[in-house]
Amino acid sequence: MIKLNNGLKLTDLTNKLKRFWELSAQKIQLIGMYFDESKGSPVFTAAGRYTTRGWTEWTQGFQYGSAVLQYDVTGEKPLLESTRNKILEKMAPHISHTGVHDHGFNNVSTYGNLLRLMHEGKIPFNQWEKNLYELALKISGAVQASRWTTLKSGGFIHSFNGPHSLFVDTIRSCRSLVISHMLGHFLQGEGDVKINLLERVLQHMRTTAIFSVYYGEGRDAYDVRGRTAHESIFNVKDGNFRCPNSQQGYSGFSTWTRGLAWAMCGFSELIEWIDTVDQTGISLPGGEGDIAPLALKAATATCDFYIENSATDGVPYWDTGAPDLYRLGDYLNKPADPFNAFEPVDSSAAAIASQGLLRLGRFLKNKGDVAAGNRYWLAGLRIIDTLLEEPYMSLNPDHQGLLLHSIYHRPNGWDYIPAGSKIPNGESGMWGDYHMREVCLYLHRIINHENYYTFYNCIA
């Protein structure tokens, strides 16, 4: 269980964050110098060098988005120019990609961040450039919404596994639909039917909250409040839920901690967005009530589960049901050990989760629930305080990764195991590096009294 430090203040991280951005710049430069983009997108490191491996090109937006976040902090104009050119050259296929559930990852991280910087005055205003970013985001959100499975009540954006498959990850791609809707766009279907993107966001949120998140309400024998299922399986013939499953976790009845982190971050940022819009436009279709209480229920449950099922320093092991965790003894009451001989930790889950905790904590404090808000906020700070130090920060100038001890796909055996070790450790993933940069930007902006960082700040 995370051990909170009640004396830890955000400003205590100022020097660590300064060093972080210096390290981040070095890693971006290393990848630019040595990674061969003709082989695909950088996914995760092996022996300190980024390699390609994956089901889809889901990390390219994180690669270029990382450089955009770096520019946000440092204002390095050559970096901005080279990155904008890369996005224009490489990212177009991601806008119209009909086969994935990753539009929030690839397109909001790139076109969304560039549009946000233009609205904030951090890059010069250019009407046609603005039009380009908006057009990309409009199309991306509509294409993502077209990957739809209809249920008896609502529906969901299905994963690349097919129409039967709901991934918990996809809650973070709802951003693409939200932005497209806010830009006045819609999905146009057969017979010129106009499909409301907001309605699909709300239905996907509802389906994910009900089927991907558990609440200790007796749903099955493994119903522990706050745990998540990576994948939920449906019968596409009759629209009924069939069972939980997992692709990257240990089983459908244990919790893959990166999937848990996606839920924490996704629900928390959507709660913030819902709070900014006209509540009359946020009721669920079919008169099923306001989405906000259900989203808050999912966010608090998952954040509580994470706090209770992580090591004292805030870093979780890769799956809460991993078969050899018992060999680590009382592992929840001591700091995580990435060099143990039995089960790997996942620092990328920690980076993603920290943003969810911080956003939820701030939201609750602003709503007057100071005690609960402080608990989540302090848990988020505790994680970042841990990750900004060794052994998680990559200080080796030859290692291309930034955040060490990330795990990609343990069941498939894709993660690099160094000589002399029995488990993967010491490596990075592009998703972990990006989300570490994103949460550090989030904190950097608060410390420096800049605009509060949200995905919907790209809309004027």
C-alpha positions, 0 to 999 in steps of 0.5 A: 500500500502506498505510504503517503508523505503528508509533508511532501509539497509540489514545490519540493519536486522543482529541482527534480523536475528541472533535471528530468527535462534535461534528461528528457532532452538527451533521450529525444536527441538520442532517439533522433540520432540512432533510431531507424524509422524505416523499420517502424515506430520505437516501442520499447528498449532492448539493452538500452536501444529502442526497438520495434515490436507491436500489434499496431503502430500505436506508439508513433504519436508518443514519440513525436508527442514527447518532443512537443511536450519538451518544447512546451517546457523549454521553448526549443524552436529547432525541436519544434520545427523538426517535430512538426515536419515529422508529424506532417510527414509520418502521422497522416495514416493514423488520422484515418486508421480504421483498424485501431482503438488508439486515436487518443494516443496517436493523434491527440498527443501530436495534433492536439498538443500542437493546436493547444500550443497555438491557442496558448500563444506558445507557437505563432498563430497561422490560420491554415496550420490551425485548420490543418490540426483541427481537420486532423482531429475532426477526422480522427475522432469520427474514424475512432467512433466508427469502430463501434459495437452496439449493445442492448443498452448503448455500445462501445469502441471495440479494440483491434481484436474485433467487435466482441472486444472492449479494452479498458485502455480505450477510455483514454481514446475517448478524448479524440471523440470529445475534441472532434465533437467540440470542434463541431464534427460528427460521424456520417454513416450510411444514408447520410445519417449523422452520428453524434460523437458525444453520445458515443463518448458517453455510451463508451464511458458507461460500458467501460465503467460497468463492465471493465471496472469492479465495485465489490458488488458480487458480480463474480467470485473475484469482484474486488472493488476497483480492480479492472479487466483488461478486456471484456468479451461480448456476444455480438449476436445478442449484445450480452456480456460474456466474460472478462479476459486479458491480453497483456495481464495474467488473467481475466480475473486478476488486474493488469496494472497498466490497464488499471492505470489507463482507467484511472487516468481516463476517467479522471480527465473525463470527469474534469471535462464533464465539469466544464460543459453544460450539464444539460448536454451530458445526460446519458441516452435513453434517460439513464441519468447523469454520467458524472456520478458513474465516472466518479465512482469508477475513478475513485474505485480504481484509484483506491485499488491502486493505492491499496495494491501498490508497493509503499513507494507507489510502484506496482508489480505488473499484475496483481495476480502474477503467479510468483508474487507470493515469493516476494513476501510482504511485498505491499509493505515495502518499496518495489524491487525491480531487480527481484528474481520473480515478478517485474514491476511496471513503472509505466503503470505508475506514471500513467496512474499518477496523473489519474490520482493527481487529477482526481485529487485536484477535482475533489478538493475543488469540489470541497472534499478536501480529505479525499482529494488530499489523499489522492493528490499525495499518492500521485506526488509520492509516485512522481517523487519515486520515479524522478529518482534512481532506479527509475530515472535513466541516468545512463547517457547511452540508454535511449529510454527515460523511465526504466523498468517498464513492461510491455507484454509479459505473457508474450515474452516480448520484454528484454531480460538482461544477462544474469536476471530472471525477469525483465528490468532496466528497460523503457517503453515509449508509452511510459516515457511519454506519460512520464513527460505528460505528468511532469508537464502537468506539474511543471505548469502548476508550479509555474502558474501556467494554464492548467494542462488538459486535453481539451485546452486545444479548443479555444 
